[in-house]
Structures are given as structure tokens and as C-alpha cells.
Amino acid sequence: MKKVLKIVLILAVILLVLGIAAFHYIKSMMPSGDGNNDIVEGYYKRFHSNAPLEMKYSQLGAYETAYTEFPSANGSIGKVRVWYPRNWKTAQKPGR
């Protein structure tokens, strides 16, 4: 009985070590390498998709943008970022 318990314990430790190693590997593969998946500068230059519509909207648009941040009530989100055209107040609106 002691032998079976010892084998089960060794397998549990091995699985725990492998799980921790897999977690650290996946975390290191995130864009910033520290598990923070903020948008990486120039991400659109390396992005590729076979879907034409996705390619169109993954690239920079015709307008310069600005953004603002708001704190989120959800701790896992942290903050919400909203991008908008930099000159949205002075831009010509369609039909005017």
C-alpha cells in the first residue's frame, strides 16, 4: 500500500511541475513576455489573415487616432481603452 501511495505522490508532483512549466511557457509567449497582453506597437505590420475584410480592418486607417482610459469595475480587465479619431470634434460629418 505504501508503494502505491508513493507512486501516486510522485506522479502528482511530476504533473504539478509540468503544469507550472506549461504556465510559464504560455505566459512567456504573450506579446509583452510578462503575461500582459496589451497591444504591441506595430502589431498590424506582422498580422496576416486569409480573410480580406479582416486584413482591411487590422491595418491603420486614414485618420490619426487618440484614446482615453477608464478604470474597470472588473479586476481582471483592469482598465478599458477607447480609441477614436483625434479630430473627431472638428471632422466633417457625412451629409453636411
Backbone as ProteinMPNN parsed JSONL, in Angstrom:
{"seq_chain_A": "MKKVLKIVLILAVILLVLGIAAFHYIKSMMPSGDGNNDIVEGYYKRFHSNAPLEMKYSQLGAYETAYTEFPSANGSIGKVRVWYPRNWKTAQKPGR", "coords_chain_A": {"N_chain_A": [[0.808, -1.191, 0.0], [1.96, 1.211, 0.775], [3.766, 1.53, -1.243], [2.181, 2.009, -3.531], [0.982, 4.428, -2.788], [3.26, 6.031, -2.689], [4.022, 6.04, -5.405], [1.786, 7.295, -6.559], [1.995, 9.811, -5.325], [4.465, 10.691, -6.365], [3.801, 10.855, -9.097], [1.867, 12.883, -8.935], [3.422, 15.069, -8.133], [5.111, 15.295, -10.357], [3.215, 15.94, -12.336], [2.362, 18.416, -11.315], [4.722, 19.953, -11.502], [5.093, 19.896, -14.305], [2.754, 21.245, -15.055], [3.208, 23.819, -13.956], [5.467, 24.534, -15.439], [4.36, 24.568, -18.033], [2.52, 26.674, -17.726], [4.277, 28.876, -17.297], [5.623, 28.856, -19.739], [3.532, 29.42, -21.579], [2.796, 31.93, -20.614], [5.14, 33.355, -21.181], [4.954, 33.497, -23.9], [3.151, 35.462, -24.46], [2.354, 38.728, -25.855], [3.949, 40.88, -24.581], [5.638, 39.39, -23.096], [5.506, 39.19, -20.369], [3.115, 38.256, -19.536], [1.263, 40.19, -19.784], [-1.107, 41.25, -21.92], [-1.245, 43.584, -23.497], [-1.748, 45.715, -26.354], [0.716, 45.428, -28.776], [3.173, 47.609, -30.003], [3.02, 48.353, -33.407], [1.775, 45.992, -34.171], [0.068, 45.452, -36.292], [1.631, 45.35, -38.54], [2.786, 42.87, -38.641], [0.644, 41.208, -38.68], [-1.402, 38.772, -40.275], [-3.945, 37.528, -42.358], [-6.109, 35.299, -44.094], [-8.544, 36.233, -44.71], [-9.979, 38.794, -46.473], [-11.494, 41.012, -45.485], [-10.862, 41.055, -42.779], [-8.133, 41.582, -42.943], [-8.251, 44.16, -44.031], [-9.375, 45.714, -41.928], [-7.548, 45.328, -39.922], [-5.384, 46.862, -40.342], [-3.796, 50.159, -40.299], [-5.943, 53.008, -40.365], [-7.327, 55.802, -42.251], [-7.35, 57.985, -40.579], [-5.775, 59.809, -37.941], [-5.421, 58.678, -34.632], [-6.611, 58.937, -31.211], [-6.747, 58.09, -27.725], [-8.54, 57.183, -24.749], [-8.597, 56.242, -21.302], [-10.413, 54.229, -18.984], [-11.11, 53.216, -15.666], [-11.917, 49.834, -14.852], [-14.646, 48.097, -13.403], [-14.341, 45.45, -13.175], [-11.891, 43.507, -11.962], [-10.183, 41.753, -13.373], [-10.046, 42.837, -15.856], [-9.024, 45.408, -15.532], [-8.388, 48.074, -16.916], [-10.262, 49.997, -19.294], [-9.841, 50.773, -22.631], [-10.479, 53.255, -25.029], [-10.475, 53.992, -28.373], [-10.47, 56.682, -30.708], [-11.126, 58.924, -33.514], [-8.656, 61.431, -33.745], [-9.309, 64.087, -34.386], [-12.084, 64.262, -33.964], [-14.025, 66.095, -33.063], [-13.819, 68.253, -34.749], [-14.061, 67.202, -37.237], [-15.537, 66.775, -40.49], [-18.866, 65.921, -40.752], [-20.7, 63.274, -42.294], [-22.865, 64.203, -44.981], [-23.032, 66.898, -44.514]], "CA_chain_A": [[0.0, 0.0, 0.0], [2.861, 2.35, 0.83], [4.397, 1.645, -2.556], [1.19, 2.626, -4.42], [0.871, 5.814, -2.35], [4.493, 6.701, -3.093], [3.946, 6.211, -6.861], [0.764, 8.319, -6.811], [2.571, 11.078, -4.891], [5.494, 11.065, -7.349], [3.086, 11.276, -10.309], [1.232, 14.178, -8.651], [4.488, 16.077, -8.139], [5.533, 15.452, -11.75], [2.157, 16.692, -13.017], [2.414, 19.786, -10.813], [5.895, 20.604, -12.113], [4.793, 20.09, -15.724], [1.737, 22.297, -15.138], [3.867, 25.104, -13.705], [6.323, 24.817, -16.602], [3.478, 24.933, -19.148], [2.009, 28.005, -17.425], [5.335, 29.86, -17.55], [5.873, 28.896, -21.179], [2.424, 30.145, -22.21], [2.918, 33.322, -20.169], [6.257, 33.982, -21.894], [4.592, 33.666, -25.302], [2.273, 36.619, -24.579], [3.041, 39.794, -26.589], [4.999, 41.605, -23.869], [6.503, 38.418, -22.446], [5.299, 39.134, -18.925], [1.745, 37.873, -19.294], [0.407, 41.348, -20.02], [-1.412, 41.157, -23.344], [-1.534, 44.877, -24.115], [-1.456, 45.768, -27.784], [2.126, 45.668, -29.031], [3.42, 48.624, -31.028], [3.258, 47.84, -34.751], [1.238, 44.631, -34.327], [-0.616, 45.336, -37.578], [2.626, 45.096, -39.595], [3.064, 41.42, -38.671], [-0.616, 40.469, -38.727], [-1.801, 38.273, -41.586], [-5.14, 36.691, -42.379], [-6.593, 34.983, -45.441], [-9.831, 36.906, -44.884], [-9.717, 40.17, -46.921], [-12.116, 42.001, -44.62], [-10.068, 41.1, -41.554], [-6.889, 42.283, -43.284], [-8.563, 45.579, -44.216], [-9.61, 46.387, -40.662], [-6.447, 45.136, -38.985], [-4.344, 47.838, -40.69], [-4.085, 51.534, -39.928], [-6.94, 53.679, -41.177], [-6.973, 57.088, -42.836], [-7.373, 59.039, -39.576], [-4.923, 59.697, -36.765], [-6.294, 58.356, -33.5], [-6.266, 59.212, -29.822], [-7.526, 57.18, -26.885], [-8.699, 57.504, -23.341], [-8.703, 55.042, -20.471], [-11.343, 54.255, -17.862], [-10.953, 52.037, -14.805], [-12.988, 48.848, -14.967], [-15.112, 47.51, -12.142], [-13.89, 44.059, -13.222], [-10.454, 43.495, -11.678], [-9.414, 41.004, -14.367], [-9.888, 43.699, -17.03], [-8.111, 46.478, -15.131], [-8.825, 49.347, -17.49], [-10.885, 49.937, -20.61], [-9.287, 51.789, -23.529], [-11.367, 53.599, -26.14], [-9.789, 54.754, -29.416], [-11.366, 57.492, -31.524], [-10.37, 59.834, -34.381], [-8.089, 62.536, -32.97], [-10.007, 65.342, -34.655], [-13.498, 63.913, -34.09], [-14.878, 67.239, -32.805], [-13.763, 69.188, -35.875], [-14.182, 66.475, -38.516], [-16.78, 66.955, -41.245], [-19.798, 64.798, -40.605], [-21.321, 62.947, -43.587], [-24.119, 64.878, -45.32], [-23.048, 68.312, -44.118]], "C_chain_A": [[0.86, 1.267, 0.0], [3.503, 2.604, -0.536], [3.46, 2.344, -3.544], [1.042, 4.102, -4.069], [2.09, 6.621, -2.784], [4.476, 6.985, -4.603], [2.948, 7.304, -7.218], [1.304, 9.701, -6.444], [3.629, 11.577, -5.881], [4.838, 11.541, -8.64], [2.422, 12.64, -10.116], [2.253, 15.303, -8.69], [4.957, 16.335, -9.569], [4.495, 16.256, -12.528], [2.134, 18.156, -12.579], [3.571, 20.558, -11.446], [5.65, 20.859, -13.6], [3.744, 21.188, -15.927], [2.329, 23.676, -14.926], [4.747, 25.487, -14.888], [5.485, 25.241, -17.802], [2.911, 26.333, -18.946], [3.057, 29.071, -17.737], [5.673, 29.961, -19.036], [4.787, 29.695, -21.892], [2.496, 31.623, -21.858], [4.037, 34.033, -20.927], [5.952, 34.212, -23.369], [3.63, 34.834, -25.523], [3.045, 37.764, -25.241], [4.155, 40.511, -25.839], [5.921, 40.67, -23.093], [6.319, 38.31, -20.944], [3.864, 38.757, -18.569], [0.763, 39.011, -19.486], [0.134, 41.411, -21.512], [-1.88, 42.489, -23.933], [-1.165, 44.831, -25.587], [0.004, 46.17, -27.977], [2.262, 46.687, -30.162], [3.723, 47.947, -32.37], [2.709, 46.446, -35.001], [0.65, 44.414, -35.712], [0.362, 45.047, -38.718], [2.893, 43.602, -39.748], [1.807, 40.576, -38.778], [-0.918, 40.01, -40.149], [-3.031, 37.378, -41.426], [-5.52, 36.433, -43.828], [-7.934, 35.637, -45.732], [-9.585, 38.373, -45.268], [-10.306, 41.233, -45.999], [-11.329, 42.154, -43.315], [-8.749, 41.824, -41.808], [-7.139, 43.785, -43.418], [-8.652, 46.288, -42.866], [-8.525, 46.139, -39.625], [-5.329, 46.154, -39.227], [-4.75, 49.234, -40.231], [-5.105, 52.138, -40.885], [-6.433, 55.03, -41.669], [-6.852, 58.198, -41.792], [-6.404, 58.758, -38.44], [-5.84, 59.493, -35.562], [-5.733, 58.859, -32.175], [-7.058, 58.2, -28.999], [-7.605, 57.704, -25.469], [-8.883, 56.206, -22.582], [-9.692, 55.276, -19.335], [-11.06, 53.049, -16.987], [-12.158, 51.117, -14.958], [-13.377, 48.348, -13.582], [-14.675, 46.052, -12.039], [-12.377, 44.038, -13.062], [-9.624, 42.756, -12.707], [-9.209, 41.823, -15.64], [-8.916, 44.827, -16.72], [-8.569, 47.831, -15.629], [-9.377, 49.12, -18.889], [-10.297, 51.072, -21.433], [-10.236, 51.986, -24.699], [-10.581, 54.46, -27.112], [-10.826, 55.5, -30.255], [-10.525, 58.388, -32.43], [-9.923, 61.063, -33.592], [-8.875, 63.828, -33.177], [-11.515, 65.128, -34.77], [-14.43, 65.091, -33.848], [-14.929, 68.196, -33.997], [-13.953, 68.53, -37.213], [-15.524, 66.769, -39.164], [-17.65, 65.728, -41.069], [-20.433, 64.52, -41.974], [-22.639, 63.69, -43.772], [-24.167, 66.334, -44.914], [-22.175, 69.139, -45.025]], "O_chain_A": [[0.547, 2.252, -0.668], [3.746, 3.747, -0.923], [3.909, 3.19, -4.317], [0.983, 4.944, -4.966], [1.958, 7.772, -3.2], [4.88, 8.069, -5.026], [3.223, 8.143, -8.076], [1.09, 10.661, -7.184], [3.671, 12.767, -6.194], [5.277, 12.534, -9.221], [2.416, 13.462, -11.033], [1.974, 16.376, -9.224], [5.176, 17.486, -9.946], [4.85, 17.152, -13.293], [1.907, 19.041, -13.404], [3.396, 21.698, -11.877], [5.971, 21.938, -14.098], [3.842, 21.971, -16.872], [1.984, 24.612, -15.648], [4.766, 26.649, -15.293], [5.855, 26.173, -18.516], [2.829, 27.105, -19.901], [2.742, 30.071, -18.382], [5.978, 31.047, -19.529], [5.092, 30.553, -22.72], [2.277, 32.476, -22.718], [3.89, 35.203, -21.28], [6.609, 35.024, -24.02], [3.323, 35.162, -26.669], [4.275, 37.772, -25.195], [5.222, 40.734, -26.412], [6.893, 41.127, -22.491], [6.909, 37.437, -20.308], [3.446, 38.922, -17.423], [-0.446, 38.815, -19.362], [1.063, 41.607, -22.296], [-2.792, 42.526, -24.759], [-0.36, 44.001, -26.009], [0.463, 47.152, -27.394], [1.541, 46.622, -31.157], [4.583, 47.07, -32.448], [3.131, 45.78, -35.946], [0.725, 43.31, -36.251], [-0.051, 44.545, -39.764], [3.188, 43.124, -40.844], [1.889, 39.36, -38.947], [-0.72, 40.756, -41.108], [-3.133, 36.587, -40.488], [-5.272, 37.271, -44.694], [-8.412, 35.604, -46.866], [-9.035, 39.125, -44.464], [-9.668, 42.258, -45.761], [-11.158, 43.266, -42.814], [-8.3, 42.601, -40.966], [-6.326, 44.592, -42.967], [-8.061, 47.353, -42.687], [-8.591, 46.705, -38.534], [-4.426, 46.288, -38.402], [-5.89, 49.464, -39.828], [-5.124, 51.814, -42.072], [-5.255, 55.355, -41.52], [-6.301, 59.256, -42.093], [-6.231, 57.611, -38.027], [-6.92, 60.081, -35.496], [-4.546, 59.16, -32.049], [-7.944, 57.528, -29.527], [-6.825, 58.563, -25.058], [-9.279, 55.191, -23.154], [-9.792, 56.379, -18.798], [-10.795, 51.964, -17.504], [-13.281, 51.577, -15.169], [-12.529, 48.198, -12.703], [-14.642, 45.484, -10.947], [-11.657, 44.507, -13.944], [-8.459, 43.099, -12.904], [-8.299, 41.538, -16.419], [-8.076, 45.168, -17.553], [-9.08, 48.644, -14.858], [-9.002, 48.169, -19.575], [-10.261, 52.215, -20.977], [-10.733, 51.024, -25.286], [-10.078, 55.523, -26.747], [-11.928, 55.001, -30.479], [-9.343, 58.6, -32.16], [-10.712, 61.661, -32.861], [-9.08, 64.583, -32.227], [-12.158, 65.764, -35.604], [-15.54, 65.095, -34.38], [-15.938, 68.862, -34.231], [-14.003, 69.215, -38.235], [-16.523, 66.986, -38.479], [-17.177, 64.603, -41.232], [-20.676, 65.457, -42.735], [-23.436, 63.796, -42.84], [-25.23, 66.952, -44.96], [-22.068, 70.351, -44.842]]}, "name": "protein", "num_of_chains": 1, "seq": "MKKVLKIVLILAVILLVLGIAAFHYIKSMMPSGDGNNDIVEGYYKRFHSNAPLEMKYSQLGAYETAYTEFPSANGSIGKVRVWYPRNWKTAQKPGR"}
